[in-house]
Amino acid sequence: MGYEQDRFVDSFSPDLVCSICLCVLEDPVECKSCETNFCKECIDLWKSKNNLCPNKCQLSLQKSHRFLRSVLDNLKLKCVNTSFGCDQIITIERLKLHETQQCLYRRVQCQFIECHEYFLHSEIIEHEANCEHRTHICEQCGEAMKFLDHSNHNCISALATKLQNLLQIHKENLKKLEAIEKSCKNKIPLTKGQVHHGIYCNKCGVNPIIGVRHICLTCQNYNLCWKCYGNDHNEHEFFQLADVGYHERITCDGCFTCPLKGIRYKCMSCHDFGNFYKDVCHDCKINKEHFVGHNFFIWCHFSVTVTPQVPERIGYRNDDILVRSWEIFNNSTQEINGLELTCISGDTCSKRYLAKKYNFYYPEVVILPKTGRIITIKERIFQPIKGIHKCQLRMSTQERCSTFGPILTYELYIIPS
């Protein structure tokens, strides 16, 4: 639609008036047949209902002549916000910029969604600062709400609702992770050095299996490569074996095979060498009648990260209490319990200055997977020798003979009494 004629301060040619809306042309186009000019918006609306030009000729449009456009651009008119106080006189060429961005009297809608009011640009800041639909932040719980609702706000209810929403999001994320894991379980990448010699895939027949090997926990000698896992034998549970599966110096207590190969089970119903559980291979667990009804767990190497804690002091005298701590973080998938620290070297293993105790036991400590615990040793200094002393400890558990993790090392200085 065009510009109202009463907004113009000077006279203008009647050829600059659109014959449809009877206003001064806005974004003009002309009919090729009769060379009559129309507002583009007006003629487009006309064209949607009629195939002929308003002058009854064949309707075919083109851009108006540049001379006519130049004349239009230089016409001066009043700002559309004159009734609100704007007294600016501008050309059509600058009109859009002025009315949309520069005019101080232009009407602006409040930024808050539920407020549908319009205000002068000069008044909008004051309105938004006091709008009842503005966002209000509770100083106690940090909940965001409309200012209109803040008088009825209850922090406990708001936090409970937020907690429920977070739990729902957590459940949805868990479902997404499970879906991703299920879709990717046959896309496990190869890892250098993982060659399972003498083991073939029961699905595709590849021999040896290279990469991750999946062992059926129900069937005897049933293995799948990482490509076939998930596509066959899905009714049974599998164990993922990343390494070659040779347990050096470990003998199966069922068939006496040494070294034990594949999955290494610990029978919690049988013991040998005191309190240590018996080692059993996968075939014996399935086939030996002796082990029917026994409880087992799959033995895996513990993977831990050790972070030494800063000691309170490094100098000690006779009869002082030695204190050292480490944080043990369990990276593996099994819990660590019955932790034991054994001194393997250093003066702290000698009766010369530690009192009679060289192993440290933590029967009450349980380190769950993906969690950490602070482990502390405390011992009274006994018959010290002046100078710097160093000690090294290894970790193990009461049910496993083999040590695991890095060596725990500390130093201290003995001060003469």
C-alpha positions as a printed NumPy array, in Angstrom:
array([[  0.   ,   0.   ,   0.   ],
       [  1.165,   3.562,  -0.729],
       [  1.765,   6.7  ,   1.358],
       [ -1.256,   8.827,   2.382],
       [ -1.383,  12.013,   0.309],
       [ -1.955,  14.341,   3.293],
       [  1.458,  13.448,   4.751],
       [  3.348,  15.236,   1.968],
       [  4.451,  18.857,   2.5  ],
       [  4.816,  19.735,  -1.221],
       [  2.63 ,  19.146,  -4.236],
       [  3.314,  16.191,  -6.542],
       [  2.258,  14.954,  -9.977],
       [ -0.944,  12.874, -10.244],
       [  1.138,  10.316, -12.171],
       [  2.744,   9.394,  -8.843],
       [ -0.581,   8.181,  -7.412],
       [ -1.529,   4.483,  -7.49 ],
       [ -4.881,   4.015,  -9.247],
       [ -5.77 ,   1.126,  -6.928],
       [ -5.178,   2.544,  -3.413],
       [ -5.178,   6.253,  -4.481],
       [ -2.037,   6.845,  -2.401],
       [  1.421,   7.964,  -3.487],
       [  3.302,   5.019,  -5.006],
       [  5.311,   2.737,  -2.738],
       [  7.82 ,   0.338,  -4.375],
       [  6.309,   1.039,  -7.84 ],
       [  5.969,  -1.368, -10.803],
       [  4.377,  -0.675, -14.19 ],
       [  2.237,  -2.549, -16.671],
       [  4.149,  -3.238, -19.908],
       [  1.041,  -2.758, -22.008],
       [ -0.396,   0.548, -20.732],
       [  2.683,   1.802, -18.791],
       [  0.517,   2.606, -15.757],
       [  2.316,   2.542, -12.389],
       [  0.998,   0.746,  -9.323],
       [  2.206,  -0.006,  -5.811],
       [  3.765,  -3.475,  -5.89 ],
       [  1.693,  -4.7  ,  -2.941],
       [ -1.53 ,  -3.356,  -4.51 ],
       [ -1.013,  -4.91 ,  -7.946],
       [  0.08 ,  -8.254,  -6.43 ],
       [ -3.181,  -8.409,  -4.496],
       [ -5.103,  -7.452,  -7.663],
       [ -3.237, -10.09 ,  -9.709],
       [ -4.251, -12.847,  -7.285],
       [ -7.897, -12.204,  -8.216],
       [ -7.736, -10.894, -11.817],
       [ -5.766, -11.783, -14.935],
       [ -6.264,  -8.349, -16.546],
       [ -4.761,  -4.969, -15.694],
       [ -7.112,  -2.459, -13.961],
       [ -7.081,  -0.683, -17.36 ],
       [ -8.421,  -3.883, -19.036],
       [ -5.213,  -4.693, -20.905],
       [ -3.102,  -7.856, -20.669],
       [ -1.331,  -7.737, -17.291],
       [  2.459,  -8.018, -17.548],
       [  4.577,  -6.217, -14.961],
       [  8.063,  -4.708, -14.941],
       [ 10.057,  -2.429, -12.686],
       [  9.097,   1.255, -12.986],
       [ 11.45 ,   3.604, -14.808],
       [ 14.412,   4.829, -12.746],
       [ 13.424,   8.451, -13.354],
       [ 10.054,   7.932, -11.675],
       [ 11.731,   6.148,  -8.775],
       [ 14.2  ,   9.004,  -8.363],
       [ 11.377,  11.554,  -8.225],
       [  9.557,   9.48 ,  -5.604],
       [ 12.662,   9.081,  -3.442],
       [ 13.084,  12.864,  -3.202],
       [  9.525,  13.654,  -2.133],
       [  9.321,  14.927,   1.447],
       [  6.653,  13.849,   3.91 ],
       [  5.836,  13.794,   7.614],
       [  6.835,  10.909,   9.903],
       [  4.051,   8.399,  10.577],
       [  4.492,   9.157,  14.304],
       [  3.499,  12.824,  13.915],
       [  0.451,  12.332,  16.119],
       [  2.749,  11.123,  18.963],
       [  4.97 ,  14.207,  18.769],
       [  7.516,  13.621,  15.991],
       [  7.997,  16.775,  13.859],
       [ 10.547,  15.355,  11.413],
       [ 10.18 ,  15.96 ,   7.661],
       [ 12.095,  13.331,   5.66 ],
       [ 12.387,  12.048,   2.117],
       [ 10.846,   8.736,   1.098],
       [ 14.385,   7.389,   0.572],
       [ 15.188,   7.805,   4.315],
       [ 11.682,   7.218,   5.642],
       [ 11.969,   3.491,   6.475],
       [ 15.251,   3.94 ,   8.377],
       [ 13.834,   6.817,  10.39 ],
       [ 10.519,   5.198,  11.304],
       [ 11.962,   1.797,  12.26 ],
       [ 15.212,   2.767,  14.001],
       [ 15.736,   6.5  ,  14.567],
       [ 12.381,   7.996,  15.506],
       [ 12.129,   8.633,  19.253],
       [  8.332,   8.527,  19.019],
       [  8.003,   5.155,  17.304],
       [  5.801,   2.574,  18.979],
       [  7.635,  -0.46 ,  20.444],
       [  6.129,  -3.647,  21.901],
       [  7.186,  -4.772,  25.366],
       [  9.845,  -7.518,  25.195],
       [  8.02 ,  -9.797,  27.652],
       [  5.962, -12.377,  25.763],
       [  2.735, -12.188,  27.757],
       [  2.664,  -8.382,  27.721],
       [  1.046,  -7.187,  24.481],
       [  1.29 ,  -3.445,  25.169],
       [  2.972,  -0.912,  22.863],
       [  4.824,   2.17 ,  24.133],
       [  6.825,   5.069,  22.78 ],
       [ 10.495,   4.253,  22.357],
       [ 11.345,   6.88 ,  24.971],
       [  9.01 ,   5.174,  27.51 ],
       [  9.715,   1.486,  26.888],
       [ 12.724,   1.229,  29.25 ],
       [ 10.745,   2.583,  32.195],
       [  7.803,   0.28 ,  31.403],
       [  9.926,  -2.893,  31.101],
       [ 11.609,  -2.105,  34.432],
       [  8.171,  -2.169,  36.104],
       [  6.214,  -4.553,  33.857],
       [  4.286,  -7.132,  35.87 ],
       [  5.282,  -9.768,  33.31 ],
       [  9.027,  -9.132,  33.77 ],
       [ 11.318, -11.929,  34.991],
       [ 11.903, -12.061,  38.732],
       [ 14.716, -14.129,  40.343],
       [ 14.101, -15.462,  43.848],
       [ 17.003, -14.47 ,  46.108],
       [ 16.59 , -17.613,  48.224],
       [ 16.42 , -20.441,  45.657],
       [ 17.38 , -18.748,  42.379],
       [ 14.092, -19.733,  40.675],
       [ 13.039, -17.541,  37.729],
       [  9.368, -16.507,  37.491],
       [  7.085, -13.697,  36.371],
       [  6.998, -10.76 ,  38.805],
       [  3.214, -11.177,  38.779],
       [  3.611, -14.615,  40.445],
       [  6.408, -13.907,  42.929],
       [  4.068, -13.235,  45.865],
       [  2.712, -16.819,  45.609],
       [  6.164, -18.41 ,  45.189],
       [  7.225, -21.231,  47.523],
       [ 10.941, -22.104,  47.442],
       [ 10.49 , -25.689,  48.673],
       [  7.837, -26.479,  46.06 ],
       [  9.926, -24.838,  43.335],
       [ 13.044, -26.826,  44.256],
       [ 11.034, -30.059,  44.448],
       [  9.646, -29.407,  40.964],
       [ 13.122, -28.62 ,  39.646],
       [ 14.448, -31.85 ,  41.181],
       [ 11.673, -33.865,  39.533],
       [ 12.46 , -32.258,  36.181],
       [ 16.165, -33.049,  36.578],
       [ 15.373, -36.668,  37.466],
       [ 13.164, -36.944,  34.398],
       [ 15.925, -35.499,  32.213],
       [ 18.391, -37.937,  33.806],
       [ 16.116, -40.896,  33.005],
       [ 15.713, -39.727,  29.421],
       [ 19.489, -39.334,  29.046],
       [ 20.004, -42.85 ,  30.418],
       [ 17.587, -44.215,  27.817],
       [ 19.459, -42.349,  25.084],
       [ 22.792, -43.729,  26.326],
       [ 21.39 , -47.268,  26.376],
       [ 20.132, -46.81 ,  22.812],
       [ 23.52 , -45.486,  21.698],
       [ 25.321, -48.362,  23.445],
       [ 22.995, -50.906,  21.827],
       [ 23.473, -49.401,  18.359],
       [ 27.245, -49.215,  18.75 ],
       [ 27.982, -52.568,  20.371],
       [ 28.907, -54.076,  16.991],
       [ 31.088, -51.091,  16.152],
       [ 33.813, -51.48 ,  18.781],
       [ 37.109, -50.327,  17.239],
       [ 40.158, -52.559,  16.972],
       [ 42.92 , -52.118,  19.497],
       [ 46.55 , -52.812,  18.643],
       [ 47.882, -56.053,  20.118],
       [ 44.528, -57.717,  20.858],
       [ 45.054, -60.975,  18.933],
       [ 43.331, -64.044,  20.426],
       [ 45.409, -66.866,  18.91 ],
       [ 43.579, -70.194,  18.513],
       [ 40.166, -68.586,  19.082],
       [ 37.692, -68.347,  16.186],
       [ 34.356, -66.561,  15.816],
       [ 31.421, -68.998,  15.895],
       [ 29.406, -66.699,  13.621],
       [ 31.712, -65.636,  10.751],
       [ 34.563, -68.128,  11.348],
       [ 37.38 , -65.566,  11.457],
       [ 40.494, -67.105,  13.049],
       [ 42.106, -65.71 ,  15.147],
       [ 39.763, -63.108,  16.598],
       [ 41.429, -59.712,  16.416],
       [ 40.191, -56.934,  18.68 ],
       [ 37.58 , -57.383,  21.386],
       [ 36.459, -60.965,  22.02 ],
       [ 32.952, -61.686,  23.357],
       [ 32.506, -64.925,  25.338],
       [ 29.082, -66.502,  25.949],
       [ 28.647, -67.04 ,  29.69 ],
       [ 26.15 , -69.879,  29.156],
       [ 27.657, -72.003,  26.35 ],
       [ 30.966, -73.821,  26.205],
       [ 33.549, -72.486,  23.706],
       [ 31.226, -69.98 ,  22.055],
       [ 33.003, -66.78 ,  20.992],
       [ 32.042, -63.837,  18.8  ],
       [ 34.233, -61.171,  17.217],
       [ 33.392, -57.506,  17.682],
       [ 31.745, -57.369,  14.24 ],
       [ 29.317, -60.234,  14.901],
       [ 28.494, -59.347,  18.511],
       [ 24.904, -58.14 ,  18.727],
       [ 23.857, -59.914,  15.529],
       [ 23.728, -63.495,  16.847],
       [ 23.046, -65.476,  20.029],
       [ 21.343, -62.508,  21.693],
       [ 19.391, -64.658,  24.151],
       [ 22.562, -65.28 ,  26.231],
       [ 24.742, -62.918,  28.234],
       [ 28.281, -62.223,  27.01 ],
       [ 31.502, -61.121,  28.677],
       [ 33.765, -58.684,  26.836],
       [ 37.426, -59.737,  26.947],
       [ 39.73 , -56.961,  25.743],
       [ 43.116, -58.591,  26.456],
       [ 44.44 , -61.968,  25.268],
       [ 43.109, -63.742,  28.388],
       [ 46.267, -65.521,  29.66 ],
       [ 46.568, -65.532,  33.469],
       [ 50.252, -66.208,  34.161],
       [ 51.094, -68.56 ,  37.035],
       [ 47.38 , -69.135,  37.709],
       [ 46.152, -72.766,  37.717],
       [ 42.524, -73.792,  37.269],
       [ 41.462, -75.694,  40.379],
       [ 39.016, -77.756,  38.311],
       [ 41.103, -79.103,  35.391],
       [ 44.561, -77.966,  36.652],
       [ 45.332, -76.153,  33.396],
       [ 48.193, -73.664,  33.813],
       [ 48.137, -70.911,  32.809],
       [ 44.415, -70.44 ,  33.057],
       [ 43.035, -69.075,  29.768],
       [ 39.986, -66.967,  28.93 ],
       [ 37.604, -65.929,  31.693],
       [ 38.954, -66.443,  35.201],
       [ 36.231, -67.141,  37.765],
       [ 36.561, -66.967,  41.539],
       [ 34.427, -69.552,  43.386],
       [ 33.152, -67.889,  46.55 ],
       [ 31.962, -71.252,  47.909],
       [ 35.404, -72.929,  47.815],
       [ 38.698, -71.807,  49.311],
       [ 42.325, -72.753,  48.933],
       [ 45.403, -71.357,  50.651],
       [ 43.423, -70.107,  53.626],
       [ 40.977, -67.311,  52.753],
       [ 41.655, -67.174,  48.979],
       [ 38.84 , -68.211,  46.627],
       [ 39.507, -71.004,  44.134],
       [ 40.309, -70.123,  40.512],
       [ 38.106, -71.809,  37.89 ],
       [ 38.143, -71.623,  34.079],
       [ 34.983, -71.143,  32.027],
       [ 34.704, -74.808,  30.933],
       [ 34.983, -76.14 ,  34.494],
       [ 32.399, -73.691,  35.795],
       [ 29.902, -74.992,  33.229],
       [ 30.746, -78.718,  33.175],
       [ 32.143, -79.741,  36.586],
       [ 29.442, -81.159,  38.848],
       [ 31.427, -80.023,  41.898],
       [ 30.745, -76.378,  41.063],
       [ 26.997, -76.717,  40.459],
       [ 25.147, -74.264,  42.732],
       [ 28.326, -72.401,  43.726],
       [ 28.565, -68.616,  43.627],
       [ 31.169, -67.08 ,  41.32 ],
       [ 32.453, -63.688,  40.29 ],
       [ 34.594, -62.896,  37.244],
       [ 38.102, -61.932,  38.224],
       [ 39.404, -58.742,  36.569],
       [ 42.554, -56.743,  37.125],
       [ 41.934, -53.75 ,  39.324],
       [ 42.739, -50.477,  37.576],
       [ 43.343, -47.642,  40.02 ],
       [ 44.642, -44.084,  40.023],
       [ 46.635, -43.027,  43.082],
       [ 46.977, -39.4  ,  44.194],
       [ 49.347, -38.73 ,  47.136],
       [ 47.953, -36.342,  49.735],
       [ 50.167, -33.512,  51.002],
       [ 51.636, -34.597,  54.377],
       [ 51.288, -32.357,  57.426],
       [ 54.997, -32.806,  58.221],
       [ 58.108, -34.601,  56.966],
       [ 60.265, -34.446,  60.111],
       [ 59.729, -36.94 ,  62.957],
       [ 61.297, -37.833,  66.311],
       [ 61.226, -41.064,  68.286],
       [ 57.701, -42.04 ,  69.467],
       [ 56.066, -39.623,  67.013],
       [ 53.084, -40.871,  64.978],
       [ 53.849, -41.256,  61.257],
       [ 50.868, -40.278,  59.07 ],
       [ 50.69 , -40.642,  55.275],
       [ 47.617, -40.664,  52.98 ],
       [ 46.726, -41.451,  49.365],
       [ 43.497, -41.186,  47.416],
       [ 42.745, -44.497,  45.648],
       [ 40.344, -44.081,  42.695],
       [ 38.812, -47.308,  41.35 ],
       [ 38.742, -47.195,  37.521],
       [ 37.641, -50.832,  37.15 ],
       [ 34.148, -52.343,  37.048],
       [ 34.43 , -54.333,  40.312],
       [ 34.474, -53.035,  43.867],
       [ 37.694, -53.221,  45.862],
       [ 37.327, -54.525,  49.414],
       [ 39.71 , -55.951,  51.996],
       [ 42.509, -53.609,  50.852],
       [ 46.012, -54.431,  52.086],
       [ 49.233, -52.382,  51.841],
       [ 52.493, -54.356,  52.051],
       [ 55.907, -52.768,  52.525],
       [ 58.25 , -54.042,  49.781],
       [ 61.369, -51.929,  50.358],
       [ 62.86 , -49.18 ,  52.47 ],
       [ 63.805, -48.566,  56.059],
       [ 60.195, -48.465,  57.169],
       [ 60.084, -52.26 ,  56.828],
       [ 62.751, -52.645,  59.507],
       [ 62.344, -52.974,  63.26 ],
       [ 65.01 , -50.335,  63.504],
       [ 62.388, -47.609,  63.443],
       [ 58.829, -48.896,  62.879],
       [ 57.024, -50.783,  65.577],
       [ 56.416, -54.444,  64.628],
       [ 53.802, -53.812,  61.928],
       [ 54.722, -53.986,  58.242],
       [ 51.369, -54.704,  56.582],
       [ 48.387, -52.374,  56.807],
       [ 44.884, -53.876,  56.534],
       [ 41.628, -52.075,  55.734],
       [ 38.901, -54.738,  56.055],
       [ 36.157, -52.107,  56.413],
       [ 37.126, -50.119,  53.312],
       [ 35.031, -50.679,  50.158],
       [ 35.935, -48.702,  47.027],
       [ 33.053, -48.872,  44.565],
       [ 33.653, -48.646,  40.794],
       [ 34.349, -45.112,  39.547],
       [ 34.745, -43.765,  43.09 ],
       [ 37.692, -42.885,  45.305],
       [ 38.66 , -43.25 ,  48.982],
       [ 41.38 , -41.722,  51.127],
       [ 43.648, -44.42 ,  52.609],
       [ 45.807, -43.438,  55.596],
       [ 48.612, -45.245,  57.408],
       [ 49.426, -44.345,  61.012],
       [ 52.379, -45.827,  62.897],
       [ 54.541, -44.902,  65.858],
       [ 58.234, -44.25 ,  65.139],
       [ 60.398, -46.816,  66.957],
       [ 64.185, -46.612,  67.491],
       [ 64.772, -44.045,  64.74 ],
       [ 68.025, -43.489,  62.901],
       [ 68.869, -39.905,  61.927],
       [ 68.478, -38.993,  58.239],
       [ 66.121, -39.368,  55.294],
       [ 64.18 , -42.62 ,  55.046],
       [ 62.138, -43.918,  52.109],
       [ 59.427, -46.556,  51.987],
       [ 57.578, -48.339,  49.146],
       [ 54.231, -50.107,  49.502],
       [ 52.184, -52.311,  47.144],
       [ 48.42 , -52.755,  47.103],
       [ 46.576, -56.049,  47.15 ],
       [ 43.38 , -57.503,  48.614],
       [ 42.884, -60.333,  51.066],
       [ 41.14 , -62.498,  48.447],
       [ 43.709, -61.944,  45.651],
       [ 47.354, -62.93 ,  45.764],
       [ 48.507, -60.561,  43.018],
       [ 49.279, -56.907,  43.619],
       [ 47.836, -54.111,  41.515],
       [ 48.238, -50.414,  40.876],
       [ 51.343, -48.23 ,  41.158],
       [ 53.871, -48.387,  43.992],
       [ 53.042, -46.077,  46.904],
       [ 56.17 , -44.169,  47.932],
       [ 56.893, -41.672,  50.692],
       [ 59.934, -40.105,  52.391],
       [ 60.471, -38.659,  55.841],
       [ 63.33 , -37.152,  57.837],
       [ 64.236, -38.554,  61.276],
       [ 65.276, -35.848,  63.753],
       [ 67.436, -36.905,  66.736],
       [ 65.543, -36.915,  70.023]])
